Amino acid sequence: MSQIIEASVQADRIIKQLMEVKPGEEVIIVCDTATDMRMVYALAGAVQAAGAEYVICMTPSRMPGQKSTNVSKIIEKAYEGADVSIGITRTSGASIYNQKIWDLLKEGKIRHNSMVMRDMINWIQGGALADYESLYAEGERLAALWRQSKTIEITSPLGTNLKGNISNVVYVECGKAHKPGMQMAFSDGEVSQAPDEGTVNGTLVVDGPICYIGSHPEPVRLEIKNGRVVSCEGDPVAARRLNQIFSEVENATNVAEFGIGLNPDCLFNGDFEEEKKARGTLHMAIGANVSYGGTVYSPVHMDMVVYKPTVKMDGKLIVDNGVVVFEEG
């Protein structure tokens, strides 16, 4: 019972404070067959209490590569009539990485909140409890610096050594989406971007959790050439699963995103959605980058977390061994 009460409190906060849903607005909530419906109904109740209208759409659960970045044409049409979109699919990112959402965001016709692949714990513990006003302000400062930069360099104690080119298309997901064209991803706290296609080269050593795989006892080592993963080794279970995805799923080897976590309240609990937002972590995603302004479609978009990274942009230190320092530089 206490979780239901806490979920209702958080839903009210999300709808009224973070998204500022107004009377008369129309909200679409997209879930799948594995979603905890207590979360869906809490959101619907908060929407109704705000004087707005809601529609709940359910899509099939997806496995990696199984249309896991797509929703049906029916739901795509429904997005066109919405002021606010909330994606809460449990098994995939279908309700956030779908191209239609991002087209509407770019056109300023919708605002969006992604809560995909999350459970009740993501709502009521850890990063969900952050001060999102100050977090959003910090995210905007980092994004302003990022937009001025042309190159990124990432290293880590376990051997990460990556370099690539970056553009000025940078996304702030720090818990606020109160105006058309804005997006958030509750529980939240990151700034991210798709690197320029074909420019990332080097080694990424992943010691944090991986989407669809979770935590792994040994690190995974990815070799990257011209923006594509060309080899994967390390932890036997995680590496085998990744290699299977790379071989079977269209464009799964594409380097799709780099993100820096800023949320000081996030837990290190093995959940990639929680940990990728944790302050001082870095995550790289492979697969689709169309939602980040790129041209590569893939049925997957998979985040993988790196601990204690050092990140430089145009030689300027942004994160130093897991400590966010960009404001001091």
C-alpha positions as CSV (number, residue, x, y, z in Angstrom):
1,M,0.0,0.0,0.0
2,S,2.8,2.4,0.8
3,Q,4.3,2.0,-2.7
4,I,0.9,3.0,-4.2
5,I,0.7,6.1,-2.1
6,E,4.3,7.1,-3.0
7,A,3.6,6.4,-6.6
8,S,0.6,8.7,-6.5
9,V,2.7,11.5,-4.9
10,Q,5.4,11.1,-7.5
11,A,2.8,11.1,-10.3
12,D,1.3,14.3,-9.1
13,R,4.8,15.9,-9.0
14,I,5.6,14.7,-12.5
15,I,2.4,15.9,-14.0
16,K,1.9,19.2,-12.2
17,Q,5.4,20.4,-11.4
18,L,7.8,18.8,-13.8
19,M,5.6,18.8,-16.9
20,E,3.2,21.5,-15.9
21,V,0.2,19.8,-17.5
22,K,-2.6,22.4,-17.8
23,P,-6.4,22.1,-17.8
24,G,-7.7,21.0,-21.2
25,E,-4.4,19.5,-22.5
26,E,-4.4,16.0,-23.9
27,V,-1.9,13.4,-22.6
28,I,-1.1,10.1,-24.2
29,I,0.4,7.4,-21.9
30,V,2.0,4.5,-23.9
31,C,2.7,1.3,-21.9
32,D,3.3,-2.4,-22.8
33,T,2.0,-5.7,-21.4
34,A,4.8,-5.8,-18.8
35,T,4.3,-2.3,-17.4
36,D,3.4,-2.0,-13.7
37,M,-0.1,-0.6,-14.2
38,R,-0.1,1.0,-10.8
39,M,2.3,3.6,-12.3
40,V,0.1,4.1,-15.4
41,Y,-3.1,4.6,-13.3
42,A,-1.2,7.0,-10.9
43,L,-0.2,9.1,-13.9
44,A,-3.7,9.0,-15.3
45,G,-5.2,10.1,-12.0
46,A,-2.7,13.0,-11.7
47,V,-3.6,14.1,-15.3
48,Q,-7.3,14.0,-14.5
49,A,-6.7,16.0,-11.2
50,A,-4.9,18.6,-13.3
51,G,-8.0,19.1,-15.4
52,A,-6.5,17.5,-18.5
53,E,-7.5,14.5,-20.6
54,Y,-5.6,11.2,-20.8
55,V,-5.6,8.3,-23.2
56,I,-3.8,5.0,-22.3
57,C,-2.3,3.0,-25.2
58,M,-0.9,-0.5,-24.8
59,T,1.7,-1.9,-27.2
60,P,3.1,-5.5,-27.2
61,S,6.2,-6.2,-25.1
62,R,9.3,-6.2,-27.2
63,M,12.5,-8.2,-27.2
64,P,15.9,-6.7,-28.4
65,G,15.7,-6.2,-32.1
66,Q,12.0,-7.0,-32.2
67,K,10.7,-3.6,-33.2
68,S,12.0,-2.4,-29.9
69,T,12.3,1.2,-31.2
70,N,8.9,1.3,-32.8
71,V,5.3,1.7,-31.9
72,S,2.3,0.9,-34.2
73,K,1.0,3.4,-36.8
74,I,-2.1,3.7,-34.7
75,I,-0.1,5.0,-31.8
76,E,1.9,7.3,-34.1
77,K,-1.4,8.8,-35.2
78,A,-2.5,9.3,-31.6
79,Y,0.7,11.2,-30.9
80,E,-0.4,13.8,-33.4
81,G,-3.4,14.8,-31.3
82,A,-1.5,15.0,-28.0
83,D,0.0,17.9,-26.2
84,V,2.0,15.7,-23.8
85,S,3.4,12.2,-24.4
86,I,4.5,9.8,-21.6
87,G,6.3,6.6,-22.6
88,I,6.3,3.9,-19.9
89,T,6.9,0.7,-21.9
90,R,8.7,-1.8,-19.6
91,T,10.5,-4.1,-22.0
92,S,11.8,-1.7,-24.5
93,G,12.3,2.0,-25.5
94,A,9.6,1.7,-28.2
95,S,7.7,4.7,-26.7
96,I,10.7,7.1,-26.8
97,Y,12.9,6.1,-29.7
98,N,10.1,6.0,-32.2
99,Q,10.8,8.5,-35.0
100,K,7.4,10.1,-34.8
101,I,7.8,11.4,-31.3
102,W,11.1,13.1,-32.2
103,D,9.6,14.7,-35.4
104,L,6.8,16.2,-33.2
105,L,9.4,17.4,-30.6
106,K,11.5,19.1,-33.3
107,E,8.3,20.8,-34.6
108,G,7.5,22.0,-31.1
109,K,4.1,20.2,-31.2
110,I,4.5,18.0,-28.1
111,R,6.5,17.6,-25.0
112,H,7.6,14.2,-23.8
113,N,8.5,12.2,-20.7
114,S,10.3,8.8,-21.2
115,M,10.0,6.4,-18.3
116,V,10.7,3.3,-20.3
117,M,12.3,0.2,-18.9
118,R,11.6,1.4,-15.3
119,D,9.8,-0.1,-12.4
120,M,8.3,1.3,-9.2
121,I,11.7,1.6,-7.5
122,N,12.8,4.0,-10.1
123,W,9.9,6.2,-9.2
124,I,10.1,6.3,-5.4
125,Q,13.8,5.9,-4.5
126,G,17.2,7.2,-5.5
127,G,17.3,9.6,-8.5
128,A,13.6,10.2,-8.4
129,L,14.0,12.2,-5.2
130,A,16.4,14.8,-6.7
131,D,16.0,18.5,-6.7
132,Y,15.1,18.8,-10.4
133,E,15.1,22.6,-10.5
134,S,18.8,22.8,-9.7
135,L,19.6,19.7,-11.7
136,Y,17.9,21.2,-14.8
137,A,19.8,24.4,-14.4
138,E,23.1,22.5,-14.2
139,G,22.2,20.4,-17.2
140,E,21.6,23.6,-19.2
141,R,25.0,24.9,-18.3
142,L,26.7,21.7,-19.4
143,A,24.7,21.6,-22.6
144,A,25.8,25.2,-23.4
145,L,29.4,24.2,-23.1
146,W,28.9,20.9,-25.0
147,R,27.3,22.8,-27.9
148,Q,30.4,24.9,-28.3
149,S,32.7,21.9,-28.6
150,K,33.8,19.9,-31.6
151,T,35.6,16.9,-30.2
152,I,35.2,14.5,-27.3
153,E,37.8,12.3,-25.6
154,I,36.9,9.6,-23.0
155,T,39.2,7.5,-20.9
156,S,38.8,5.4,-17.8
157,P,41.0,3.5,-15.3
158,L,40.2,0.1,-16.9
159,G,41.4,1.1,-20.3
160,T,38.7,3.2,-22.1
161,N,40.3,5.4,-24.7
162,L,37.8,6.9,-27.2
163,K,37.8,9.9,-29.4
164,G,35.2,11.3,-31.8
165,N,33.7,14.4,-33.3
166,I,30.6,16.1,-31.9
167,S,28.0,18.6,-33.2
168,N,25.9,21.2,-31.5
169,V,22.8,19.0,-31.2
170,V,22.7,18.3,-27.4
171,Y,19.8,17.1,-25.3
172,V,19.1,18.0,-21.7
173,E,17.1,15.3,-19.8
174,C,17.2,16.7,-16.3
175,G,13.6,16.4,-15.0
176,K,11.8,19.3,-16.7
177,A,9.6,19.2,-19.8
178,H,7.1,22.0,-19.3
179,K,7.3,23.6,-22.8
180,P,6.6,22.2,-26.3
181,G,9.7,20.6,-27.8
182,M,11.2,19.6,-24.4
183,Q,11.9,16.1,-23.2
184,M,12.7,14.4,-19.9
185,A,13.3,10.9,-18.8
186,F,12.2,10.4,-15.2
187,S,13.9,9.4,-13.0
188,D,16.3,11.8,-14.6
189,G,19.6,13.6,-14.8
190,E,21.7,13.5,-17.9
191,V,23.0,15.5,-20.8
192,S,23.6,13.6,-24.0
193,Q,24.3,13.7,-27.7
194,A,24.9,11.5,-30.8
195,P,28.5,11.8,-31.9
196,D,29.1,12.5,-35.6
197,E,28.5,9.3,-37.5
198,G,31.6,7.4,-38.4
199,T,34.0,9.5,-36.3
200,V,34.3,7.5,-33.1
201,N,37.5,5.4,-32.7
202,G,39.2,3.6,-29.9
203,T,38.3,1.3,-27.0
204,L,35.4,1.4,-24.5
205,V,35.6,-0.7,-21.4
206,V,32.2,-1.2,-19.9
207,D,32.1,-2.0,-16.1
208,G,28.6,-0.8,-15.4
209,P,25.2,-2.3,-16.3
210,I,24.1,-2.8,-19.9
211,C,20.6,-2.5,-21.3
212,Y,18.9,-5.9,-21.7
213,I,21.9,-7.5,-19.9
214,G,22.3,-5.8,-16.5
215,S,25.4,-6.1,-14.4
216,H,28.2,-8.4,-15.2
217,P,31.1,-9.7,-13.0
218,E,33.8,-8.9,-15.5
219,P,34.2,-5.8,-17.7
220,V,33.3,-5.9,-21.4
221,R,35.8,-4.5,-23.9
222,L,34.5,-3.0,-27.2
223,E,36.8,-2.0,-30.0
224,I,35.3,0.7,-32.2
225,K,36.4,1.8,-35.6
226,N,34.8,4.6,-37.7
227,G,31.8,4.7,-35.4
228,R,31.1,1.0,-35.4
229,V,31.8,-1.8,-32.9
230,V,34.2,-4.2,-34.6
231,S,35.0,-6.6,-31.7
232,C,33.5,-7.4,-28.2
233,E,35.2,-9.5,-25.5
234,G,35.4,-9.9,-21.8
235,D,32.7,-11.1,-19.4
236,P,31.6,-14.4,-21.1
237,V,27.9,-14.0,-20.6
238,A,27.6,-10.3,-21.5
239,A,30.1,-10.5,-24.4
240,R,28.3,-13.5,-25.9
241,R,24.9,-11.8,-25.7
242,L,26.3,-8.5,-27.2
243,N,28.0,-10.4,-30.0
244,Q,24.7,-12.1,-30.7
245,I,22.9,-8.8,-30.9
246,F,25.6,-7.3,-33.1
247,S,25.3,-10.2,-35.5
248,E,21.5,-10.5,-35.7
249,V,20.2,-6.9,-35.3
250,E,20.4,-4.3,-38.0
251,N,22.9,-1.5,-37.2
252,A,23.3,-2.6,-33.6
253,T,27.1,-1.9,-33.9
254,N,26.5,1.8,-34.5
255,V,27.8,4.2,-31.8
256,A,24.6,6.1,-31.2
257,E,25.0,8.3,-28.1
258,F,27.2,9.6,-25.4
259,G,25.7,10.8,-22.1
260,I,27.0,12.2,-18.9
261,G,25.1,11.6,-15.6
262,L,24.5,14.5,-13.2
263,N,22.1,13.2,-10.6
264,P,23.7,13.0,-7.1
265,D,20.8,11.0,-5.7
266,C,20.9,8.0,-8.1
267,L,21.6,4.6,-6.7
268,F,24.3,2.2,-7.9
269,N,22.0,-0.8,-7.9
270,G,22.7,-2.6,-11.1
271,D,19.8,-0.9,-13.0
272,F,21.2,0.7,-16.1
273,E,18.4,3.3,-16.2
274,E,19.2,4.4,-12.7
275,E,23.0,4.2,-13.0
276,K,23.3,6.0,-16.3
277,K,21.9,9.1,-14.6
278,A,24.2,8.9,-11.6
279,R,26.5,11.8,-11.2
280,G,29.9,11.3,-12.8
281,T,29.0,8.2,-14.9
282,L,29.2,8.1,-18.6
283,H,27.1,5.9,-20.9
284,M,27.4,5.0,-24.5
285,A,24.5,3.7,-26.5
286,I,24.7,1.5,-29.6
287,G,22.0,1.1,-32.3
288,A,19.5,3.8,-33.4
289,N,20.5,7.4,-33.4
290,V,17.6,8.9,-35.3
291,S,16.1,10.2,-32.1
292,Y,19.3,12.2,-31.6
293,G,19.3,13.8,-35.0
294,G,21.2,11.1,-36.8
295,T,20.4,9.0,-39.8
296,V,21.0,5.4,-38.6
297,Y,17.9,3.3,-37.9
298,S,18.1,0.2,-35.7
299,P,15.5,-1.9,-33.8
300,V,17.6,-1.4,-30.7
301,H,19.1,1.5,-28.7
302,M,21.2,0.0,-25.9
303,D,22.9,2.1,-23.1
304,M,26.0,0.8,-21.4
305,V,27.5,2.5,-18.3
306,V,31.1,3.3,-17.6
307,Y,32.3,4.1,-14.1
308,K,34.9,6.7,-13.2
309,P,35.3,8.2,-16.7
310,T,37.4,11.2,-17.6
311,V,35.8,13.2,-20.3
312,K,37.3,16.1,-22.2
313,M,35.6,18.3,-24.9
314,D,37.9,20.3,-27.1
315,G,40.6,19.5,-24.4
316,K,38.5,21.0,-21.6
317,L,38.0,18.7,-18.6
318,I,34.3,18.0,-18.0
319,V,34.5,14.8,-15.8
320,D,37.6,13.8,-13.9
321,N,37.8,10.2,-12.9
322,G,34.0,10.2,-12.1
323,V,33.9,13.7,-10.6
324,V,31.9,16.4,-12.5
325,V,34.2,19.4,-12.7
326,F,33.1,21.4,-15.8
327,E,32.0,24.4,-13.8
328,E,35.5,24.7,-12.2
329,G,37.3,24.6,-15.5
